[in-house]
């Protein structure tokens, strides 16, 4: 029983994960709870993407981590006239670095330069960087996430051979990196890391980085591929090479995200029949041939351009649950495309739960039909109006929303400058009240509606639990 209780506590505390306020309270319960909580709080201490922290906290973090430097490293810093007075003399009670599971490389000298009275020379910066990352990679026994940016891209020291020596990288499952780092680093990673499930590429494309291609090819079960990079030289050739490397994973790859643009030729995208999520970012402009892509298992689709999106939706098998249409850059001639897409959605997506769609003229009937047929809908976001400062007719949307047959619809967001009349708003909210319906309703409001009568109406329905929060907390 004494063994069972700590195990149960550990499971409970792990469920709190990113609830930092609660985790900090757990530290104060007793010694056991503190011991179980510390590893969770420190697992992402060097992952600045997971939880942005202030400059002051960064300095405190560095002071703690530098206290784990070996005596040999400290002597080296002293020999190079680096003032170590910022390092706390007493070792912490816990070996915090050993708990770190996720590292995003960053410029440590930028963080600690305020600890010194005099500026650091370039040689001193190089030494600090090298000793710091030597220590971190040596003590992090089980890394599962790594982001390679900053100095590693510029070969400030011999990271190529260093990477090859670190067996703890063999457990890596997530890698985010810029594409222009030394290809030898990619080759070394390819020898060590074959279990990467999530790979994200950033920065300018480099079509001749054969180390990157090798790293992609050797993975055993790549499931997520994200491209957040920019379009560089020889773009078409780069896309072909990346596509050919990824096609080796056509049976395991389930998620392809082109956050800015798709870097896979469409004739290769056809092969990924097990896709569950697909993102075609705002710079994905040429999609001729998208109508040939069949994605029978697709659950989530996000697009920023409308070419052949209707046909893509028609080629799914009715499993789509999330559709985000973010066509924020087109300013005209999208009305018919949007209406045809909405029609394709309600004809082919009976399980739809989440919808984001731009508002266009004459969308009334199509969107009304969607709300009748898609009775699993939980969340809808309607945005827009071009130009963005144009007043939008909120009464039309209220009339459409009243047609919804979904008993699960619980969240409505309307982005833009919406104008509501008192009568239609009251009618819509009274309808919700009669149905004993509680709704999260948030909208951008035209300044003409900012008056005492409007605020009073909203507050009354908040008090009656028809609206769960005050929607005057504008978008």
Protein Blocks (a to p, Z undefined) as FASTA:
>chain_A
ZZmmmmmmmmmmmmnmmmmklmmmmmmmpmmlmmmmmmmmmmmmmmmkloccdfklmmmm
mmmmmmmpcfklmmmmmmnopafklpcfbdcfbdfklmpcbdcdddfklmmmmmpmbdcd
fklmmmmmmmmmmmmmmmmmbccbdcdehjllnopaafklmmmmmmklmmpcbdcddfkb
cfklmmmmmmmmmcbfbdcdedjddfklmklmmmmmmpmbdfbdcdfbdcdehklmmmmm
mmmmmmmmmmmmmbdcdfkbccbdfklmmmmmmbfbdcddfklmblghjlmpccfkbfbd
cdfbfghklmmmmmpghlafbdcdddfkbgghklmmmmmmmmmmmmmmmmbfbdcdddde
hklmmmmmmmmmmmmbfbdcdeejddfklccdfklmmmmmmmpcbfkbcbdcdedjdddd
fklmmmmmmmmmmnopacdddddddfklmcfklmmmmmmmmmnomambdfklcZZ
